[in-house]
Amino acid sequence: MNNLLLKKLNKYAGSITKEINQLSIVLAYSSGQDSSVLFDVLRKLQKQLSFSLLLVHINHNVSSNASKMVQHAKYIANSYKI
């Protein structure tokens, strides 16, 4: 997955004539498994490539777990200083 994501980041950076370390990546973070795995992969790539990584979590209050998901998103953002 890292290689595929790295290729896509390189392609995107090239299409806007930027180096990868000049990119700002914004991840829509739901606190679920998929976005947590994607966050983990992006964090590992960020350490190698030095791009800016931001997390955005929007609470729609649809799930009964909405408040727990907000707290988890805050925890992750604070833990990784994002």
C-alpha positions in Angstrom: 0.0 0.0 0.0 2.9 2.4 0.8 4.3 2.0 -2.7 0.9 2.6 -4.4 0.3 5.7 -2.3 3.8 7.0 -2.8 3.3 6.6 -6.6 0.0 8.5 -6.4 1.6 11.3 -4.3 4.5 11.6 -6.8 2.1 11.8 -9.7 -0.1 14.4 -8.0 3.0 16.5 -6.9 4.3 16.4 -10.5 0.9 17.4 -11.9 1.0 20.6 -9.8 4.8 21.1 -10.2 5.6 20.7 -6.6 8.0 18.5 -4.7 6.3 16.1 -2.3 7.8 17.9 0.7 5.8 21.0 -0.4 2.5 19.2 -0.2 -0.2 19.6 2.4 -2.2 16.4 2.7 -5.6 16.7 4.4 -7.1 13.4 5.6 -10.8 13.2 6.4 -10.6 11.2 9.5 -13.7 9.3 10.7 -11.9 7.5 13.6 -12.9 4.2 11.9 -10.6 1.4 10.8 -10.1 2.6 7.2 -9.1 6.1 8.0 -7.0 4.9 10.9 -5.0 2.6 8.6 -4.7 5.3 6.0 -3.5 7.7 8.7 -0.9 5.2 9.8 0.4 4.8 6.2 0.5 8.5 5.7 2.3 9.1 8.9 5.0 6.6 7.9 5.3 8.3 4.5 5.4 11.8 6.1 8.4 10.8 8.2 10.2 9.8 5.0 9.1 12.6 2.8 8.4 15.6 5.1 5.0 16.7 3.7 2.5 18.5 5.9 -0.3 16.2 7.2 -3.6 17.5 8.6 -6.5 15.6 10.1 -10.1 16.8 9.7 -13.0 15.1 11.6 -16.6 16.3 11.2 -19.1 15.2 13.7 -22.5 14.7 12.0 -24.0 13.2 15.2 -25.4 10.4 13.1 -23.8 7.5 15.0 -24.5 6.6 18.6 -20.8 6.5 19.0 -20.3 10.1 17.6 -18.9 11.6 20.8 -16.4 8.7 21.2 -15.3 9.1 17.6 -14.7 12.8 18.3 -12.7 12.1 21.4 -10.6 9.5 19.5 -9.9 11.9 16.7 -8.8 14.5 19.2 -6.6 11.9 21.0 -4.9 10.9 17.7 -4.4 14.5 16.6 -2.9 15.5 20.0 -0.8 12.3 20.3 0.9 12.9 17.0 0.9 16.8 17.3 -1.2 17.2 14.2 
